[in-house]
């Protein structure tokens, strides 16, 4: 059981119930994932959902690289929930089994494409030291251009925020995947 129950209309202050009902009727609906945690603050969730929709589904970053960014963020933050939900999507997007398994198990990575290397190096540098070297910056910029680079960094930051919430609340995962669980 999570440390905090999922929000319900009854658990929300009366003056925010209309906003709560509005966000439950929109993308993601009632849901049980990290976005559901934000609904404890209905106005914040109402503002966050369109942003999430953009970075997750509409960004100019190629889909496969968005999924890789979500996985490396989940791994960096040891977020079992995000990892579990995105591994099947990442495999379907064309990321190799060897890469995904190596990320999960923190093993040496297989040979990477320039785009994969750029995403992974960016995440590793940022999440371990909060700085990005000039070499890594140039590689990401060369692979993706300015707009997609900014969107990629923002995607990682957004998913780090979701991971912070999921891990703080101890969001419980009903692991129903054939995938091995993320070792944390």
C-alpha distance (Angstrom), angle and dihedral (degrees) to the residues before:
residue distance angle dihedral
X1 . . .
X2 3.79 . .
X3 3.78 118.9 .
X4 3.79 89.4 -115.3
X5 3.81 124.1 36.1
X6 3.78 119.3 -123.0
X7 3.79 111.5 -86.8
X8 3.78 118.2 -98.9
X9 3.77 131.2 -171.4
X10 3.81 88.0 -103.5
X11 3.83 93.2 53.3
X12 3.81 92.8 53.3
X13 3.82 121.1 84.9
X14 3.78 109.4 -97.9
X15 3.81 93.6 -117.1
X16 3.85 89.9 59.9
X17 3.81 99.7 43.8
X18 3.80 94.1 96.9
X19 3.83 89.8 54.7
X20 3.81 89.8 45.9
X21 3.81 91.6 52.3
X22 3.82 90.3 46.3
X23 3.80 93.3 54.8
X24 3.81 92.3 44.4
X25 3.80 88.9 55.6
X26 3.82 92.2 51.5
X27 3.83 135.1 68.0
X28 3.78 111.5 -31.5
X29 3.78 91.6 17.6
X30 3.77 116.2 -160.7
X31 3.85 92.8 -19.6
X32 3.79 128.5 160.8
X33 3.81 102.4 -134.5
X34 3.79 132.5 100.0
X35 3.80 91.6 -71.3
X36 3.82 88.7 60.8
X37 3.81 89.3 63.4
X38 3.79 90.1 61.7
X39 3.81 89.0 59.1
X40 3.80 88.9 76.0
X41 3.81 80.7 78.3
X42 3.81 99.6 42.4
X43 3.80 96.8 -173.3
X44 3.80 91.7 49.7
X45 3.81 90.2 48.3
X46 3.81 91.6 48.5
X47 3.79 89.1 55.9
X48 3.82 95.5 41.2
X49 3.81 99.1 50.0
X50 3.83 98.0 70.2
X51 3.81 89.2 47.6
X52 3.82 90.4 50.6
X53 3.81 90.5 48.4
X54 3.79 89.8 54.5
X55 3.81 100.2 46.1
X56 3.81 92.6 40.3
X57 3.80 102.0 41.6
X58 3.79 112.9 9.4
X59 3.79 107.9 35.4
X60 3.79 120.6 125.1
X61 3.82 88.2 -121.6
X62 3.84 107.0 105.7
X63 3.81 112.2 -99.4
X64 3.81 94.0 -117.0
X65 3.81 91.4 53.0
X66 3.82 91.6 47.3
X67 3.79 88.7 55.2
X68 3.80 91.1 47.4
X69 3.81 89.5 50.4
X70 3.81 90.3 51.8
X71 3.81 91.4 49.6
X72 3.80 95.6 48.2
X73 3.81 89.3 47.3
X74 3.81 91.7 49.1
X75 3.82 89.8 48.2
X76 3.82 92.9 46.9
X77 3.80 90.7 50.9
X78 3.84 95.2 37.0
X79 3.79 89.6 -125.0
X80 3.77 106.5 167.3
X81 3.80 93.3 -175.8
X82 3.80 97.4 55.8
X83 3.80 92.1 40.3
X84 3.79 93.2 52.0
X85 3.78 94.3 47.4
X86 3.80 95.2 47.6
X87 3.80 104.3 40.5
X88 3.83 94.7 79.1
X89 3.81 90.8 46.2
X90 3.81 90.8 47.7
X91 3.81 91.3 51.7
X92 3.82 90.6 48.4
X93 3.80 89.8 49.9
X94 3.80 89.7 60.4
X95 3.79 103.9 -98.8
X96 3.78 107.8 146.8
X97 3.77 122.5 -104.8
X98 3.81 88.9 -129.3
X99 3.80 92.2 56.5
X100 3.80 94.9 46.1
X101 3.80 93.3 46.0
X102 3.83 91.9 47.5
X103 3.82 91.1 50.6
X104 3.80 91.1 48.3
X105 3.81 94.0 48.9
X106 3.82 95.8 36.4
X107 3.80 90.1 -121.9
X108 3.81 127.8 146.5
X109 3.78 109.8 -68.2
X110 3.79 123.2 -117.2
X111 3.78 120.3 -119.5
X112 3.79 107.5 -57.8
X113 3.77 133.1 -149.0
X114 3.81 114.0 -119.2
X115 3.82 89.9 -104.3
X116 3.80 93.3 50.3
X117 3.80 91.6 47.2
X118 3.81 91.0 49.4
X119 3.83 93.0 52.0
X120 3.80 94.6 44.5
X121 3.81 94.7 45.4
X122 3.80 91.0 47.8
X123 3.80 91.6 51.6
X124 3.78 94.4 43.7
X125 3.79 93.5 50.6
X126 3.75 95.6 43.5
X127 3.79 97.7 43.8
X128 3.80 94.9 44.5
X129 3.79 100.6 40.5
X130 3.81 108.4 6.6
X131 3.81 89.2 -124.7
X132 3.79 132.4 93.4
X133 3.78 120.7 -146.2
X134 3.78 121.5 -126.5
X135 3.81 89.8 -113.9
X136 3.80 92.7 54.2
X137 3.80 92.2 43.6
X138 3.82 90.7 52.3
X139 3.82 92.2 47.9
X140 3.82 92.4 51.0
X141 3.79 92.0 44.3
X142 3.79 91.9 48.9
X143 3.81 92.6 49.2
X144 3.78 98.6 44.4
X145 3.81 111.7 13.9
X146 3.77 125.8 -129.1
X147 3.82 101.0 -64.4
X148 3.80 96.4 46.6
X149 3.81 91.3 42.2
X150 3.80 90.2 56.1
X151 3.80 90.3 45.8
X152 3.82 91.3 48.6
X153 3.81 92.7 52.0
X154 3.80 90.2 46.0
X155 3.81 91.7 48.9
X156 3.81 90.1 54.0
X157 3.79 90.9 47.5
X158 3.80 92.0 49.0
X159 3.79 92.6 49.1
X160 3.81 90.0 47.0
X161 3.81 87.4 55.8
X162 3.81 90.3 50.1
X163 3.82 89.3 48.4
X164 3.82 91.1 50.9
X165 3.80 89.2 53.7
X166 3.81 95.2 43.8
X167 3.80 92.4 47.9
X168 3.82 94.7 44.0
X169 3.80 93.4 48.9
X170 3.83 88.8 40.4
X171 3.78 88.8 -128.7
X172 3.76 105.0 -150.1
X173 3.74 119.6 -128.1
X174 3.75 123.6 -150.3
X175 3.81 92.3 -148.7
X176 3.79 102.8 -147.6
X177 3.78 97.7 152.3
X178 3.78 128.9 109.1
X179 3.80 85.3 -134.0
X180 3.79 119.1 105.0
X181 3.78 111.7 -105.8
X182 3.77 118.7 -103.4
X183 3.80 107.5 -96.4
X184 3.79 109.7 -128.8
